[in-house]
């Protein structure tokens, strides 16, 4: 019975130390107070929230390909097409496409 009381006191002290530790020192305080029997038991029953099965990987890969296809079809392609049409209209009108990188792209000179 005395051993159980001592163990509970040690675990309560470890819990208090971890809770009172700062965000940067918390991992080191945890490692200082780790109880390997509890860690082994926890590791034996732990199941990650992210599915790490082959089926989960296939679903994740399919989802990434679907999002990539939607991005290219609904965003990238229409923007690129509109940009090319704009450049073609400017070229047909005899204008040079305005460069966003040049500071005097409007041609206005207010210092004269």
C-alpha positions in Angstrom: 0.0 0.0 0.0 2.8 2.3 0.8 4.4 1.8 -2.6 1.1 2.8 -4.3 1.0 6.0 -2.3 4.6 6.8 -3.2 3.9 6.1 -6.9 0.8 8.3 -6.9 2.8 11.1 -5.2 5.6 10.8 -7.8 3.1 10.8 -10.7 1.3 13.8 -9.2 4.6 15.7 -8.8 5.5 14.9 -12.4 2.1 16.0 -13.6 2.4 19.3 -11.7 5.9 19.9 -13.1 4.8 19.3 -16.7 1.8 21.6 -16.3 3.8 24.4 -14.7 6.7 24.2 -17.2 7.0 26.8 -19.9 6.2 25.9 -23.5 9.9 25.6 -24.4 10.9 23.6 -21.3 7.9 21.2 -21.3 9.5 18.5 -23.5 12.6 18.5 -21.3 10.6 18.3 -18.1 8.6 15.5 -19.6 11.7 13.5 -20.4 13.0 14.1 -16.9 9.8 12.7 -15.3 9.0 10.0 -17.9 7.7 6.7 -16.5 8.8 4.0 -19.0 6.2 1.5 -17.9 3.4 4.0 -18.6 5.1 5.0 -21.9 5.3 1.4 -23.1 1.7 0.6 -22.1 0.6 3.8 -23.9 2.6 2.9 -27.0 1.2 -0.5 -27.2 -2.4 0.7 -27.5 -1.8 4.0 -29.3 -3.5 4.5 -32.7 -2.6 7.6 -34.6 -5.4 9.9 -35.7 -4.1 10.0 -39.3 -4.7 6.7 -41.1 -1.4 5.1 -41.9 -2.7 2.1 -43.8 -2.4 1.5 -47.5 -6.0 2.4 -47.9 -5.5 5.7 -46.1 -2.5 6.5 -48.3 -4.5 5.8 -51.4 -7.4 8.0 -50.3 -4.9 10.8 -49.4 -3.2 10.5 -52.8 -6.5 10.5 -54.7 -7.6 13.6 -52.7 -4.4 15.5 -53.5 -4.7 14.6 -57.2 -8.3 15.8 -57.2 -7.5 19.1 -55.5 -4.6 19.6 -57.9 -6.8 18.9 -60.9 -9.5 21.3 -59.6 -6.8 24.0 -59.0 -5.4 23.7 -62.5 -8.9 23.5 -64.2 -10.7 26.2 -62.2 -7.9 28.7 -61.3 -4.6 28.3 -63.2 -5.8 27.6 -66.7 -8.5 30.4 -66.8 -6.1 32.9 -65.4 -3.3 32.0 -67.8 -5.8 32.0 -70.7 -7.1 35.5 -69.8 -3.5 36.8 -69.4 -2.5 35.5 -72.8 -5.6 37.0 -74.4 -4.8 40.4 -72.8 -1.2 40.3 -74.1 -2.4 39.3 -77.6 -4.9 42.2 -77.6 -2.2 44.6 -76.5 0.2 43.3 -79.2 -2.5 43.7 -81.9 -3.2 47.3 -80.8 0.6 48.0 -81.1 1.1 48.5 -77.4 3.9 46.9 -75.4 2.6 45.0 -72.4 3.1 47.0 -69.3 5.7 45.6 -67.0 4.9 45.6 -63.3 8.5 45.6 -62.4 9.4 49.0 -64.1 8.6 52.0 -61.9 7.9 54.3 -64.9 5.5 52.1 -66.7 3.0 54.9 -67.3 5.4 57.1 -69.1 4.5 60.2 -67.1 7.3 62.5 -66.2 6.2 65.0 -63.6 9.7 66.5 -63.0 9.7 68.5 -66.2 
